[in-house]
Amino acid sequence: MAEDDLNIRDGVTVFEDELQEQFIRSSGPGGQNVNKVATAVQLRFNARTARGLPQRVRERVLELAGSRATKEGEIVIEAGRYRTQEMNRADARDRLAQLLTRAAEPPPRPRKKTKPSRSAIERRLKAKAGRSSVKKLRGKISFD
């Protein structure tokens, strides 16, 4: 394993040669440099062909990535929060690592639907009737 590889957790690794970085002009702060220096980074990672990801993590990371994932299975992360390339590069890698960490966790258990008890239904209906009577008492006063 190379020094620049991202080791997320046991069995989940992103190899350096699978990351493509492109530096682009940032829309954020930068003073006089803002129109001259490309400080923002666009990090691309193809999750479908990644060697260090198990199949379930591949599927889940593409699901979690949402609009950051392309149809080809590539995850695109843009980082332009800071004024230096190094900090934006580290920020983009951290965000990819966080996404992969969430994908490596077991998915949440599906919720089982339960039927409310008879007493709970009765309590709810009694409370509704009480609220209804309170609102009826707020009606207009008529002088017949």
BALOBA-1460 file (C-alpha; in Angstrom, 3 decimals):
// residues 144
<rec num="1" residu="m" x="0.000" y="0.000" z="0.000"/>
<rec num="2" residu="a" x="1.397" y="3.385" z="-1.055"/>
<rec num="3" residu="e" x="1.751" y="6.362" z="1.236"/>
<rec num="4" residu="d" x="-0.990" y="8.414" z="-0.513"/>
<rec num="5" residu="d" x="-3.603" y="5.621" z="-0.525"/>
<rec num="6" residu="l" x="-6.728" y="6.280" z="1.554"/>
<rec num="7" residu="n" x="-7.291" y="3.474" z="4.051"/>
<rec num="8" residu="i" x="-10.899" y="3.910" z="5.141"/>
<rec num="9" residu="r" x="-11.343" y="0.801" z="7.323"/>
<rec num="10" residu="d" x="-10.650" y="-2.937" z="7.128"/>
<rec num="11" residu="g" x="-11.225" y="-4.111" z="3.572"/>
<rec num="12" residu="v" x="-11.979" y="-0.622" z="2.176"/>
<rec num="13" residu="t" x="-9.073" y="1.166" z="0.512"/>
<rec num="14" residu="v" x="-8.833" y="3.790" z="-2.215"/>
<rec num="15" residu="f" x="-5.609" y="3.522" z="-4.184"/>
<rec num="16" residu="e" x="-3.834" y="6.706" z="-5.283"/>
<rec num="17" residu="d" x="-3.887" y="5.727" z="-8.979"/>
<rec num="18" residu="e" x="-7.719" y="5.529" z="-8.881"/>
<rec num="19" residu="l" x="-8.067" y="9.221" z="-7.986"/>
<rec num="20" residu="q" x="-8.002" y="11.925" z="-10.646"/>
<rec num="21" residu="e" x="-7.563" y="15.508" z="-9.558"/>
<rec num="22" residu="q" x="-8.078" y="18.559" z="-11.688"/>
<rec num="23" residu="f" x="-7.496" y="22.071" z="-10.409"/>
<rec num="24" residu="i" x="-10.073" y="24.647" z="-11.452"/>
<rec num="25" residu="r" x="-10.752" y="28.286" z="-10.674"/>
<rec num="26" residu="s" x="-12.552" y="28.769" z="-7.407"/>
<rec num="27" residu="s" x="-15.659" y="30.886" z="-7.035"/>
<rec num="28" residu="g" x="-14.867" y="31.649" z="-3.408"/>
<rec num="29" residu="p" x="-12.532" y="34.161" z="-1.770"/>
<rec num="30" residu="g" x="-9.070" y="34.808" z="-3.120"/>
<rec num="31" residu="g" x="-8.417" y="38.518" z="-3.478"/>
<rec num="32" residu="q" x="-6.178" y="39.449" z="-6.390"/>
<rec num="33" residu="n" x="-5.400" y="35.808" z="-7.146"/>
<rec num="34" residu="v" x="-9.008" y="34.763" z="-7.711"/>
<rec num="35" residu="n" x="-8.934" y="35.187" z="-11.506"/>
<rec num="36" residu="k" x="-5.403" y="33.916" z="-11.998"/>
<rec num="37" residu="v" x="-4.856" y="30.840" z="-9.852"/>
<rec num="38" residu="a" x="-6.775" y="27.558" z="-10.032"/>
<rec num="39" residu="t" x="-7.074" y="26.714" z="-6.340"/>
<rec num="40" residu="a" x="-10.273" y="24.659" z="-6.280"/>
<rec num="41" residu="v" x="-9.965" y="20.915" z="-6.863"/>
<rec num="42" residu="q" x="-12.278" y="18.546" z="-8.685"/>
<rec num="43" residu="l" x="-11.677" y="15.026" z="-7.385"/>
<rec num="44" residu="r" x="-12.935" y="12.110" z="-9.498"/>
<rec num="45" residu="f" x="-13.181" y="8.542" z="-8.243"/>
<rec num="46" residu="n" x="-14.688" y="5.684" z="-10.250"/>
<rec num="47" residu="a" x="-16.476" y="3.567" z="-7.632"/>
<rec num="48" residu="r" x="-17.563" y="0.892" z="-10.138"/>
<rec num="49" residu="t" x="-14.012" y="-0.071" z="-11.089"/>
<rec num="50" residu="a" x="-12.331" y="0.535" z="-7.719"/>
<rec num="51" residu="r" x="-10.128" y="-2.396" z="-6.664"/>
<rec num="52" residu="g" x="-10.233" y="-1.689" z="-2.936"/>
<rec num="53" residu="l" x="-14.011" y="-1.661" z="-2.436"/>
<rec num="54" residu="p" x="-16.225" y="-4.663" z="-1.709"/>
<rec num="55" residu="q" x="-19.319" y="-4.947" z="-3.925"/>
<rec num="56" residu="r" x="-21.810" y="-3.889" z="-1.222"/>
<rec num="57" residu="v" x="-19.755" y="-0.752" z="-0.464"/>
<rec num="58" residu="r" x="-19.621" y="0.104" z="-4.194"/>
<rec num="59" residu="e" x="-23.390" y="-0.051" z="-4.507"/>
<rec num="60" residu="r" x="-24.012" y="1.866" z="-1.292"/>
<rec num="61" residu="v" x="-21.496" y="4.654" z="-2.005"/>
<rec num="62" residu="l" x="-23.125" y="5.325" z="-5.381"/>
<rec num="63" residu="e" x="-26.499" y="5.444" z="-3.639"/>
<rec num="64" residu="l" x="-25.232" y="7.832" z="-0.941"/>
<rec num="65" residu="a" x="-23.365" y="10.041" z="-3.426"/>
<rec num="66" residu="g" x="-26.634" y="11.060" z="-5.086"/>
<rec num="67" residu="s" x="-26.080" y="13.852" z="-7.602"/>
<rec num="68" residu="r" x="-22.297" y="13.698" z="-7.088"/>
<rec num="69" residu="a" x="-22.260" y="10.334" z="-8.909"/>
<rec num="70" residu="t" x="-22.384" y="10.084" z="-12.705"/>
<rec num="71" residu="k" x="-24.166" y="7.395" z="-14.702"/>
<rec num="72" residu="e" x="-20.782" y="5.743" z="-15.320"/>
<rec num="73" residu="g" x="-20.265" y="5.288" z="-11.569"/>
<rec num="74" residu="e" x="-17.804" y="8.125" z="-11.126"/>
<rec num="75" residu="i" x="-18.026" y="10.239" z="-7.967"/>
<rec num="76" residu="v" x="-17.133" y="13.907" z="-8.482"/>
<rec num="77" residu="i" x="-16.282" y="16.043" z="-5.467"/>
<rec num="78" residu="e" x="-15.476" y="19.736" z="-5.849"/>
<rec num="79" residu="a" x="-13.657" y="21.523" z="-3.054"/>
<rec num="80" residu="g" x="-13.027" y="25.255" z="-3.201"/>
<rec num="81" residu="r" x="-13.530" y="26.234" z="0.418"/>
<rec num="82" residu="y" x="-9.931" y="27.312" z="0.999"/>
<rec num="83" residu="r" x="-7.479" y="29.606" z="-0.768"/>
<rec num="84" residu="t" x="-4.757" y="27.016" z="-1.359"/>
<rec num="85" residu="q" x="-4.635" y="23.947" z="-3.564"/>
<rec num="86" residu="e" x="-3.186" y="21.820" z="-0.770"/>
<rec num="87" residu="m" x="-6.002" y="22.559" z="1.655"/>
<rec num="88" residu="n" x="-8.702" y="22.068" z="-0.994"/>
<rec num="89" residu="r" x="-7.063" y="18.814" z="-2.049"/>
<rec num="90" residu="a" x="-7.065" y="17.555" z="1.551"/>
<rec num="91" residu="d" x="-10.684" y="18.724" z="1.980"/>
<rec num="92" residu="a" x="-11.829" y="16.804" z="-1.115"/>
<rec num="93" residu="r" x="-10.044" y="13.639" z="0.035"/>
<rec num="94" residu="d" x="-11.558" y="13.975" z="3.537"/>
<rec num="95" residu="r" x="-15.045" y="14.321" z="2.062"/>
<rec num="96" residu="l" x="-14.502" y="11.219" z="-0.103"/>
<rec num="97" residu="a" x="-13.250" y="9.311" z="2.949"/>
<rec num="98" residu="q" x="-16.317" y="10.375" z="4.974"/>
<rec num="99" residu="l" x="-18.620" y="9.235" z="2.163"/>
<rec num="100" residu="l" x="-16.871" y="5.861" z="1.946"/>
<rec num="101" residu="t" x="-16.945" y="5.471" z="5.744"/>
<rec num="102" residu="r" x="-20.721" y="5.956" z="5.723"/>
<rec num="103" residu="a" x="-21.032" y="3.468" z="2.852"/>
<rec num="104" residu="a" x="-18.939" y="0.864" z="4.675"/>
<rec num="105" residu="e" x="-21.191" y="0.896" z="7.736"/>
<rec num="106" residu="p" x="-24.006" y="-1.644" z="7.744"/>
<rec num="107" residu="p" x="-27.215" y="-0.164" z="6.332"/>
<rec num="108" residu="p" x="-29.927" y="0.767" z="8.828"/>
<rec num="109" residu="r" x="-32.487" y="-1.924" z="9.567"/>
<rec num="110" residu="p" x="-35.812" y="-1.430" z="7.858"/>
<rec num="111" residu="r" x="-38.579" y="-0.290" z="10.177"/>
<rec num="112" residu="k" x="-41.234" y="-2.832" z="10.990"/>
<rec num="113" residu="k" x="-44.766" y="-1.497" z="10.858"/>
<rec num="114" residu="t" x="-46.731" y="-2.084" z="14.035"/>
<rec num="115" residu="k" x="-50.446" y="-1.873" z="14.627"/>
<rec num="116" residu="p" x="-51.543" y="0.540" z="17.380"/>
<rec num="117" residu="s" x="-53.226" y="-1.120" z="20.351"/>
<rec num="118" residu="r" x="-56.965" y="-0.819" z="20.866"/>
<rec num="119" residu="s" x="-56.476" y="1.369" z="23.974"/>
<rec num="120" residu="a" x="-54.147" y="3.703" z="22.024"/>
<rec num="121" residu="i" x="-56.783" y="4.080" z="19.297"/>
<rec num="122" residu="e" x="-59.450" y="4.811" z="21.920"/>
<rec num="123" residu="r" x="-57.224" y="7.418" z="23.642"/>
<rec num="124" residu="r" x="-56.569" y="9.144" z="20.316"/>
<rec num="125" residu="l" x="-60.273" y="9.250" z="19.413"/>
<rec num="126" residu="k" x="-61.194" y="10.527" z="22.888"/>
<rec num="127" residu="a" x="-58.588" y="13.314" z="22.600"/>
<rec num="128" residu="k" x="-59.934" y="14.237" z="19.140"/>
<rec num="129" residu="a" x="-63.476" y="14.428" z="20.492"/>
<rec num="130" residu="g" x="-62.292" y="16.634" z="23.360"/>
<rec num="131" residu="r" x="-60.515" y="19.028" z="20.991"/>
<rec num="132" residu="s" x="-63.585" y="19.084" z="18.767"/>
<rec num="133" residu="s" x="-65.886" y="20.073" z="21.646"/>
<rec num="134" residu="v" x="-63.467" y="22.839" z="22.737"/>
<rec num="135" residu="k" x="-63.524" y="24.274" z="19.224"/>
<rec num="136" residu="k" x="-67.329" y="24.065" z="19.029"/>
<rec num="137" residu="l" x="-67.595" y="26.096" z="22.245"/>
<rec num="138" residu="r" x="-65.566" y="28.872" z="20.565"/>
<rec num="139" residu="g" x="-68.428" y="29.482" z="18.126"/>
<rec num="140" residu="k" x="-70.239" y="32.783" z="17.675"/>
<rec num="141" residu="i" x="-72.586" y="33.960" z="20.384"/>
<rec num="142" residu="s" x="-76.086" y="34.458" z="19.094"/>
<rec num="143" residu="f" x="-78.617" y="36.819" z="20.706"/>
<rec num="144" residu="d" x="-81.992" y="35.333" z="19.710"/>
